[in-house]
């Protein structure tokens, strides 16, 4: 065989001290072989999906030189393992040899990385009379040595059982030290309070909370039990902790401190600084809380055995009534609404919105009711409509800033057995926008990076 066949295992490494083993399946003999360990900035996830780090780099970690005899690589020259700057290291080993090489990773190469290093191989050498090459199609994922302090344990909490959480479980079960399912904030606090026996320093390094959300609410019930509101706003947490009748106590344990990271793996939560601040207070006020500024999703294949984490752009606006706006009108509104987030022109927004696979739209219907009790409302229908619109506070606070777009119907006065006299009114609003994978200039799906303020919001604020 005149080409290289090489494996680099294991595929996912939670402990940076675990040796990464390089094994040559072919050829049987080769000379002048050079094996380069590199930190990748982009790689193939599938034939149609390529992932990339936003700001990462193709960085050389080390080069081994030698020959292959009977499929065994014999090292004749190894990279230096000197580490005077005490940089993080990765451990490399060749199949059939007991020698391990601790290769330092220059600190500058780590600044653009998130929670993982993506290590790959580039192999060249003489196979017979030909020069052969090999490049890794996908990397080995190694927990970033600086992702957690002193290699503390990593916990992942799944807040639900839907498809998103099942895909996330496939992603985290080989990356986290523990994966548990807890469906309310109260249950999470109780679990963290009870977990007192931890390895190492006995403190959590990173706590990932896989959840749903948007830029207004955290889609995790605050309290345990049936019938609890599914959406939690920052005012709900403040009331539960600091109200006249507090229902929760903030987390007070030694296992979560100022070196712990709490990462909310839920859509758009990083856009709400007040919510992040209150969640940080809920979990004791010492840990650093992160949350994505974009739509988060987990892509998976092979029954969930191969998963990845990525972002989608979810941009939307509203228009009165039940019909979508024209493409030009939608493009102008989206450009105005997101001019601080994306550097797109109106023409570019038109092109994006014209893509049917990305375009989204639906009618939202709502009812507003004002209770008068025993007092019969007086005045005209116009007076009733004015009172209703002035008093309207939608249950889903998504629409607070866009409520003036609601196309309200006629106001009605009626008497009910339960509430007495009420004024009621129904209305509709059309939500339109685009949802698409977030890609770089080369069309690669961008991998979320927790250290990038453009990707994640943080409390304390960046």
Secondary structure, 3 states (H helix, E strand, C coil): CCCCEEEEECCEECCCCCCEEEEEEECCEEEEEEEEEEECCEEECCCCCEEEECCCCCEEEEEEEEEEECCEEEEEECCCCCCCCCCCEEEEEECCCCCEEEEECCHHHHCCCCCEEEEEEEEEEEECCEEEEEECCCCEEEECCCCCHHHCEEEEEECCCCHHHHHHHHHHCCCCCEEEECCEHHHHHHHHHHCCCCCCCCCEEEEEEECEECCCCEECECCCCCCCCCCECHHHHHHHHHCCCCCCCCCCCCCCCCCCEEEEECCCHHHCHHHHHHHHHHCCCCCEEEEECCEEEEEEEHHHCEEEEEEEEEEEEEEECCCCCCHHHHHHHHHHHCCCCCCCCHHHHHHHHHCCCCEEEEEEEEEEEEEEECCCCCCCHHHHHHHHHHHCCCCCHHHHHHHHHCEECCCEEEEECCCEEEEEEEEEEEEEEEEEECECCCCCEEECCCCCCCCEEEECCC
